Amino acid sequence: MTRFVVREVFTLPRLNKFVFAGDIVEGAVAAGMTARVWLDGSAFCLLRVESVEYVDRTATGDVMVGLVFREEAEQQSEFYADLCPMGTIIELTDAADAS
């Protein structure tokens, strides 16, 4: 299992995608993995990682890992930004292990 700390959530509106930008705490990430985002202590959403990209903040010299997801509904990125404020840790698994 991989653990990832979210530092920022943003949208790529022309591509209908949104990004969790942050750092890998444990393990490794890859396209096709499934992210588990907790809604509360007993329910969660599953999101499929479409791609993994670097996010460079040249003004600050900051480099983060970006997990890219398809935005399937309007304002989905805002929903996940509220669920995953800075410092939230999410778990990722291979697609076969996501259930």
PyMOL commands that set and color helices and strands:
alter all, ss='L'
color gray80, all
select helices_A, chain A and resi 13-15+76-83+95-97
alter helices_A, ss='H'
color red, helices_A
select strands_A, chain A and resi 2-12+17-26+34-38+44-48+51-57+62-70+89-93
alter strands_A, ss='S'
color yellow, strands_A
deselect
rebuild
show_as cartoon
